[in-house]
């Protein structure tokens, strides 16, 4: 697990109404760490934010954390299946 994954989990749990529903997974895809954030469907709007500003800020934090620790990462927000 990377530090970028930990950053996403802490911030996402603080943003949502149902923090127990937050799940963060990490997988390697062609040398890039893909961090998937799963939230309750009712909290999806909170994570995305107005005009996508919140999710954009989360992606920026992932990029900065990954760059600081010398790896590539990207964030994807998903609804649980």
GUROZA-941162 format. One record per residue (C-alpha): x, y, z; residue in one letter. Coordinates in Angstrom, 2 decimals, padded with zeros to 5 digits. Layout:
residues N
+---------+---------+---------+------+
!      px !      py !      pz ! resn !
+---------+---------+---------+------+
!       X !       Y !       Z !    A !
...
+---------+---------+---------+------+
***
This chain:
residues 81
+---------+---------+---------+------+
!      px !      py !      pz ! resn !
+---------+---------+---------+------+
!  000.00 !  000.00 !  000.00 !    X !
!  001.21 !  003.45 ! -000.85 !    X !
!  001.03 !  006.73 !  000.97 !    X !
! -001.22 !  008.09 ! -001.80 !    X !
! -003.79 !  005.42 ! -000.96 !    X !
! -003.66 !  006.39 !  002.71 !    X !
! -004.15 !  010.08 !  001.87 !    X !
! -007.23 !  009.28 ! -000.23 !    X !
! -008.74 !  007.10 !  002.49 !    X !
! -008.31 !  009.66 !  005.28 !    X !
! -009.72 !  012.54 !  003.24 !    X !
! -012.60 !  010.52 !  001.79 !    X !
! -013.69 !  009.33 !  005.24 !    X !
! -013.74 !  012.95 !  006.41 !    X !
! -015.85 !  014.07 !  003.43 !    X !
! -018.66 !  011.50 !  003.40 !    X !
! -021.70 !  010.91 !  005.61 !    X !
! -021.11 !  007.13 !  005.75 !    X !
! -017.37 !  006.71 !  006.43 !    X !
! -017.72 !  002.96 !  007.03 !    X !
! -018.74 !  002.52 !  003.37 !    X !
! -015.46 !  004.01 !  002.10 !    X !
! -013.15 !  001.45 !  000.51 !    X !
! -009.88 !  002.24 ! -001.19 !    X !
! -008.06 ! -000.31 ! -003.32 !    X !
! -004.79 ! -000.07 ! -005.16 !    X !
! -003.62 ! -002.05 ! -008.16 !    X !
! -000.66 ! -001.77 ! -010.50 !    X !
! -001.52 ! -001.26 ! -014.16 !    X !
!  001.41 ! -000.92 ! -016.56 !    X !
!  003.63 !  000.71 ! -013.95 !    X !
!  000.97 !  003.10 ! -012.67 !    X !
! -000.68 !  002.67 ! -009.29 !    X !
! -004.44 !  002.86 ! -009.88 !    X !
! -006.20 !  003.91 ! -006.69 !    X !
! -009.93 !  003.17 ! -006.72 !    X !
! -012.20 !  004.94 ! -004.25 !    X !
! -015.54 !  003.27 ! -003.54 !    X !
! -018.15 !  005.29 ! -001.64 !    X !
! -021.83 !  004.93 ! -000.79 !    X !
! -023.97 !  006.05 ! -003.76 !    X !
! -025.47 !  008.81 ! -001.60 !    X !
! -022.01 !  010.23 ! -000.95 !    X !
! -020.83 !  010.22 ! -004.54 !    X !
! -021.83 !  013.86 ! -005.02 !    X !
! -019.89 !  014.90 ! -001.92 !    X !
! -016.72 !  013.26 ! -003.22 !    X !
! -017.08 !  014.70 ! -006.71 !    X !
! -018.05 !  018.18 ! -005.53 !    X !
! -019.42 !  021.08 ! -007.48 !    X !
! -018.18 !  020.96 ! -011.06 !    X !
! -015.74 !  018.22 ! -009.99 !    X !
! -013.62 !  020.49 ! -007.82 !    X !
! -013.35 !  018.12 ! -004.86 !    X !
! -012.33 !  015.10 ! -006.92 !    X !
! -009.92 !  017.30 ! -008.84 !    X !
! -008.30 !  018.35 ! -005.56 !    X !
! -008.10 !  014.69 ! -004.47 !    X !
! -006.42 !  013.79 ! -007.76 !    X !
! -003.94 !  016.62 ! -007.27 !    X !
! -003.09 !  015.31 ! -003.80 !    X !
! -002.58 !  011.82 ! -005.23 !    X !
! -000.28 !  013.22 ! -007.94 !    X !
!  001.77 !  015.25 ! -005.45 !    X !
!  002.07 !  012.37 ! -002.99 !    X !
!  003.05 !  009.94 ! -005.73 !    X !
!  005.61 !  012.34 ! -007.15 !    X !
!  007.09 !  012.93 ! -003.70 !    X !
!  007.52 !  009.17 ! -003.22 !    X !
!  008.76 !  008.68 ! -006.80 !    X !
!  005.99 !  006.66 ! -008.45 !    X !
!  003.05 !  007.28 ! -010.80 !    X !
! -000.52 !  007.08 ! -009.59 !    X !
! -004.04 !  007.95 ! -010.65 !    X !
! -007.36 !  008.11 ! -008.80 !    X !
! -010.69 !  006.68 ! -009.97 !    X !
! -013.94 !  007.15 ! -008.07 !    X !
! -016.46 !  004.31 ! -008.32 !    X !
! -019.76 !  003.18 ! -006.88 !    X !
! -019.75 ! -000.20 ! -005.14 !    X !
! -021.06 ! -003.00 ! -007.35 !    X !
+---------+---------+---------+------+
***
